[in-house]
Amino acid sequence: MYSAEEDLIIQSYFTIAFLAELNNNNFLRSNAYKEMNFQDSYIKANLPSIGIGNHGTIIQTLYSILVLPKELISNKFPKEFSDLNVFLKLNTVSAQTTYNADSINIDYLRHIRNSVAHGKVSFENDLVVFNDINSRTNEICEIKITLQNFGLFIGELQKIFLAFIEYLKNKK
């Protein structure tokens, strides 16, 4: 039996996987899409131009595979999470922080997780910008990564997430 937290992670995974399958199968160009009735015609008219894999989907995916399950996954795969932090250190365009806790090493994953959780992610040309702001202490961390390296990061994070999903499948 799955815990409530594990069940939520599985359901989030199903949603992400379903959106990926729709995208991979060009659903927005299909007859099924064209024949669908929408309550909001604006969405039907404009969704094909932004696509299924858009900035909003990226944020939802990050929330589902990094924010929701973070403690469960990082406790199960500590080495992989440590390696992912090193990957980010080597592949960011820039990282600036005023966090005292980062005086020796920046915890990239923690700051990216926090910025996603608080909706402080933006897209500037070919960069993804994460801003983690602690309003209590006025500490700020800004991390910039190219879209290409961000895609590699998502791929590595997804491997860890899928290993966790396999663990859950085998647990039952």
C-alpha positions as CSV (number, residue, x, y, z in Angstrom):
1,M,0.0,0.0,0.0
2,Y,1.2,3.5,-0.8
3,S,1.3,6.4,1.6
4,A,-0.7,9.4,0.8
5,E,2.4,11.3,-0.2
6,E,3.6,8.4,-2.5
7,D,0.1,8.2,-4.0
8,L,0.2,11.9,-4.8
9,I,3.6,11.5,-6.5
10,I,2.3,8.6,-8.6
11,Q,-0.7,10.6,-9.7
12,S,1.5,13.6,-10.6
13,Y,3.7,11.2,-12.6
14,F,0.7,9.9,-14.5
15,T,-0.3,13.5,-15.4
16,I,3.2,14.4,-16.6
17,A,3.5,11.2,-18.5
18,F,0.1,11.7,-20.1
19,L,0.9,15.2,-21.2
20,A,4.2,14.0,-22.7
21,E,2.4,11.2,-24.6
22,L,-0.1,13.8,-26.0
23,N,2.8,16.0,-27.1
24,N,4.8,13.1,-28.6
25,N,1.7,12.0,-30.5
26,N,1.0,15.5,-31.9
27,F,-2.4,15.5,-30.2
28,L,-2.9,19.2,-30.9
29,R,-2.8,18.4,-34.7
30,S,-5.1,15.5,-34.5
31,N,-8.7,15.2,-35.6
32,A,-9.7,14.3,-32.1
33,Y,-8.4,17.7,-30.9
34,K,-10.1,19.5,-33.7
35,E,-13.4,17.8,-32.9
36,M,-13.3,18.4,-29.2
37,N,-15.7,20.9,-27.6
38,F,-14.1,23.3,-25.1
39,Q,-15.9,25.4,-22.5
40,D,-13.4,28.1,-23.3
41,S,-12.9,28.6,-27.0
42,Y,-9.9,30.9,-26.3
43,I,-7.9,27.9,-25.0
44,K,-8.8,25.7,-28.0
45,A,-7.8,28.4,-30.4
46,N,-4.5,29.3,-28.8
47,L,-3.2,26.1,-27.3
48,P,-1.8,24.8,-30.6
49,S,0.4,28.0,-30.9
50,I,2.0,27.5,-27.4
51,G,1.9,23.7,-27.4
52,I,1.6,21.2,-24.7
53,G,5.3,21.4,-23.7
54,N,5.3,25.1,-22.8
55,H,6.8,27.2,-19.9
56,G,3.8,26.4,-17.7
57,T,4.2,22.7,-18.3
58,I,7.9,23.0,-17.4
59,I,7.0,24.6,-14.1
60,Q,4.3,22.0,-13.4
61,T,6.8,19.2,-14.2
62,L,9.5,20.7,-12.0
63,Y,6.9,21.0,-9.2
64,S,5.9,17.4,-9.6
65,I,9.3,15.8,-9.8
66,L,11.4,18.2,-7.6
67,V,9.2,20.0,-5.1
68,L,6.5,17.5,-4.1
69,P,8.7,14.4,-3.6
70,K,12.0,16.1,-2.7
71,E,12.5,14.6,0.8
72,L,11.3,11.1,-0.2
73,I,13.5,11.0,-3.2
74,S,16.6,12.7,-1.9
75,N,16.6,10.4,1.2
76,K,16.3,7.4,-1.1
77,F,18.9,8.6,-3.7
78,P,21.3,10.9,-1.8
79,K,24.3,10.2,-4.1
80,E,22.3,11.0,-7.2
81,F,21.0,14.2,-5.7
82,S,24.6,15.2,-4.7
83,D,25.7,14.5,-8.3
84,L,22.9,16.6,-9.6
85,N,24.0,19.5,-7.5
86,V,27.5,19.1,-8.9
87,F,26.0,19.0,-12.4
88,L,24.2,22.3,-11.8
89,K,27.4,23.9,-10.4
90,L,29.2,23.0,-13.6
91,N,26.5,23.9,-16.0
92,T,24.9,27.2,-14.9
93,V,25.6,30.4,-16.6
94,S,25.7,32.2,-13.3
95,A,24.8,31.9,-9.7
96,Q,24.8,34.8,-7.3
97,T,23.8,34.4,-3.6
98,T,23.7,36.4,-0.4
99,Y,22.6,33.4,1.6
100,N,24.9,32.8,4.6
101,A,24.4,29.1,4.3
102,D,25.9,29.2,0.8
103,S,29.2,30.8,1.9
104,I,31.1,27.6,1.1
105,N,29.0,25.9,-1.5
106,I,25.7,26.9,-3.2
107,D,22.9,24.3,-2.7
108,Y,21.6,24.7,-6.3
109,L,18.8,22.1,-5.9
110,R,17.5,23.7,-2.7
111,H,17.4,27.2,-4.4
112,I,15.8,25.9,-7.6
113,R,13.2,23.9,-5.5
114,N,12.4,27.0,-3.5
115,S,12.1,29.2,-6.5
116,V,9.8,26.7,-8.3
117,A,7.7,26.3,-5.1
118,H,7.2,30.1,-4.9
119,G,6.7,30.7,-8.6
120,K,9.9,32.7,-8.9
121,V,11.0,31.3,-12.3
122,S,11.4,33.3,-15.5
123,F,12.5,32.7,-19.0
124,E,14.9,35.3,-20.7
125,N,15.7,34.5,-24.3
126,D,17.6,31.2,-24.0
127,L,18.0,31.2,-20.2
128,V,15.9,29.9,-17.4
129,V,16.3,32.1,-14.3
130,F,15.5,30.9,-10.8
131,N,15.2,33.4,-7.9
132,D,15.0,32.2,-4.3
133,I,14.2,35.1,-2.1
134,N,13.9,34.8,1.7
135,S,11.7,37.8,2.7
136,R,12.5,37.3,6.4
137,T,16.3,37.6,6.0
138,N,16.4,39.5,2.7
139,E,18.7,36.8,1.4
140,I,18.6,36.2,-2.4
141,C,19.9,33.5,-4.7
142,E,19.7,33.9,-8.5
143,I,20.6,31.0,-10.7
144,K,20.7,31.2,-14.5
145,I,21.0,28.2,-16.8
146,T,20.7,27.9,-20.6
147,L,17.7,26.1,-22.0
148,Q,19.9,23.4,-23.4
149,N,21.6,22.7,-20.0
150,F,18.2,23.0,-18.3
151,G,16.9,20.2,-20.6
152,L,19.9,18.1,-19.5
153,F,19.2,18.9,-15.9
154,I,15.5,17.9,-16.3
155,G,16.7,14.6,-18.0
156,E,19.0,13.8,-15.0
157,L,16.3,14.7,-12.5
158,Q,13.8,12.6,-14.4
159,K,16.1,9.6,-14.2
160,I,16.1,9.9,-10.4
161,F,12.3,10.4,-10.3
162,L,11.7,7.4,-12.6
163,A,14.0,5.2,-10.4
164,F,11.8,6.3,-7.5
165,I,8.6,5.4,-9.4
166,E,10.1,2.0,-10.1
167,Y,10.9,1.6,-6.4
168,L,7.2,2.4,-5.7
169,K,6.0,0.0,-8.3
170,N,8.1,-2.8,-6.8
171,K,7.0,-1.9,-3.3
172,K,3.4,-2.9,-3.8
